[in-house]
Amino acid sequence: RYEIMITASFALTQMITVNRRVSLSGTGTAVVLSGSPTVRTGLVLGASASDSEVKNIAFAKFADTAIRLTNNTGTSITGVANRDCGIGLTVNGTSARTIVRSNTFNRNGTGIRLNSATGVIVGGGAAGQGNTIANSRQQCIFAQGFCTNSRVVKNSFPGTRTPFNVKLSRNLTIVR
């Protein structure tokens, strides 16, 4: 596994695309990776980057998506702060054993988007495992397609009128 430790904030000059297992972490959520008019997506983890971890870092000002997982399994996203993006996190396709816990998504268009995401867990039943998805301009969680074995468990949605937009999804379990 590659280990990347970010110790200072900076604006990305290009999207980060990872094609191997990686541990990407910051020294805390005060360390911010920022987008720009030319960098609309922050971090992309594809299938070959399965079993990765992203932790203790912040993403801000990505017009499209701050973090995108596509057919990526077994990845853990914890302790991440995300703000002022089009979408905080997008999960596409097979995502078995992927866990999204203890994160803060604030002032995004959509906090988390699930596109036929199968097997992902967003939040958790134990204290501190839920995500805080606040002040979303559209909805906190958007889901579409078959989200078989995916669960959204005990997250909080302060300052948002529409916590869920899941009309276009099937087989998604929501525990409030």
C-alpha positions in Angstrom: 0.0 0.0 0.0 1.3 3.5 -0.9 1.1 5.9 2.0 0.7 9.6 1.2 0.6 12.1 4.1 -0.5 15.7 3.3 0.9 18.2 5.9 -0.1 21.5 4.3 -3.1 22.9 2.5 -2.9 23.6 -1.2 -5.0 24.0 -4.4 -4.7 21.1 -6.8 -3.4 21.8 -10.3 -4.9 18.6 -11.6 -7.3 15.8 -10.4 -5.7 13.1 -8.3 -6.4 9.7 -9.9 -5.2 6.7 -8.0 -4.8 3.3 -9.6 -3.2 1.4 -6.7 -4.1 0.7 -3.1 -3.3 3.9 -1.1 -3.5 5.4 2.3 -4.1 9.1 1.9 -4.3 11.1 5.1 -3.8 14.6 6.4 -2.5 15.7 9.7 -6.1 16.8 10.4 -9.1 18.5 8.8 -7.3 21.9 8.9 -5.3 20.5 5.9 -7.4 21.3 2.9 -7.1 20.1 -0.7 -8.9 22.7 -2.8 -10.4 22.8 -6.3 -10.2 25.6 -8.9 -11.9 26.6 -12.1 -9.8 24.1 -14.0 -9.8 21.3 -11.3 -13.4 20.3 -10.8 -12.9 16.8 -9.2 -10.5 16.2 -6.4 -9.7 12.5 -5.8 -10.7 9.5 -8.0 -10.2 5.9 -6.8 -11.0 3.2 -9.3 -11.3 -0.6 -9.0 -7.5 -1.1 -8.9 -7.3 1.2 -5.9 -9.7 -1.0 -3.8 -8.9 -1.5 -0.1 -7.6 2.1 0.2 -8.2 4.6 3.0 -8.8 8.3 3.0 -8.7 9.9 6.4 -8.2 13.1 8.5 -8.1 15.6 5.6 -10.5 18.2 4.1 -11.6 18.8 0.5 -13.2 22.1 -0.6 -14.4 24.0 -3.6 -14.6 21.2 -6.2 -17.4 22.2 -8.7 -18.1 18.5 -9.5 -17.1 15.9 -7.0 -14.6 16.1 -4.2 -14.1 12.3 -3.9 -15.3 9.7 -6.4 -15.1 5.9 -6.0 -15.9 3.8 -9.1 -16.2 0.0 -8.7 -13.9 0.4 -5.7 -14.3 -2.2 -2.9 -13.1 -2.3 0.7 -12.2 1.4 1.0 -12.6 3.3 4.2 -13.3 7.1 4.3 -13.1 8.4 7.9 -12.5 11.7 9.5 -12.9 13.7 6.3 -14.3 17.2 6.2 -15.8 18.3 2.9 -17.3 21.6 2.0 -18.5 23.9 -0.7 -18.4 21.3 -3.5 -21.0 20.2 -6.1 -21.0 16.7 -4.6 -19.0 15.7 -1.5 -18.7 12.0 -2.3 -19.8 9.9 -5.3 -19.9 6.1 -5.1 -20.4 4.3 -8.4 -21.0 0.6 -8.9 -19.6 -2.3 -6.9 -18.5 -1.0 -3.5 -18.7 -4.1 -1.2 -17.0 -3.5 2.2 -16.6 0.2 1.5 -17.3 2.2 4.7 -18.0 6.0 4.9 -18.0 6.9 8.6 -17.4 9.8 11.0 -17.1 12.5 8.2 -18.5 16.0 7.9 -20.1 17.2 4.6 -21.1 20.8 4.7 -22.5 23.3 2.2 -22.4 21.0 -0.8 -25.0 20.7 -3.5 -25.3 17.0 -2.6 -23.4 15.5 0.3 -23.2 11.8 -0.9 -24.4 10.4 -4.2 -24.8 6.6 -4.7 -25.1 5.5 -8.3 -25.9 1.8 -8.4 -23.5 1.5 -5.4 -23.7 -2.1 -4.0 -22.4 -3.0 -0.6 -21.4 0.4 0.8 -22.1 1.4 4.4 -22.7 5.1 5.0 -22.6 5.8 8.7 -23.0 3.2 11.5 -24.9 2.2 14.5 -22.3 3.0 17.2 -21.7 6.4 18.7 -19.6 8.6 16.4 -19.9 6.5 13.3 -22.6 8.5 11.6 -21.7 11.3 9.2 -22.9 14.8 9.6 -24.2 16.1 6.3 -25.2 19.7 6.8 -26.6 22.6 4.8 -26.8 20.8 1.5 -28.3 23.0 -1.3 -30.2 20.1 -2.9 -30.1 16.9 -0.8 -27.9 15.2 1.7 -28.0 11.7 0.2 -29.0 11.0 -3.4 -29.3 7.4 -4.6 -30.3 6.0 -8.0 -30.1 2.5 -9.5 -29.8 -0.8 -7.7 -28.0 -0.2 -4.4 -28.2 -3.8 -3.3 -26.7 -4.5 0.2 -26.0 -0.8 0.7 -27.0 0.8 4.0 -27.3 4.4 5.2 -27.2 4.2 9.0 -27.8 6.9 11.6 -26.4 10.0 9.9 -27.4 13.6 10.9 -28.7 16.3 8.5 -28.7 19.7 10.2 -29.8 22.7 8.2 -31.1 20.7 5.3 -34.7 20.5 4.1 -34.2 17.3 2.0 -32.1 14.7 3.8 -32.8 11.9 1.2 -33.7 11.8 -2.5 -33.8 8.0 -3.1 -36.9 7.7 -5.3 -34.8 6.4 -8.2 -33.0 3.7 -6.2 -33.9 0.1 -5.3 -32.7 -2.2 -2.5 -31.1 0.6 -0.4 -31.6 0.2 3.4 -32.0 3.4 5.4 -31.8 3.4 9.2 -32.6 6.7 10.8 
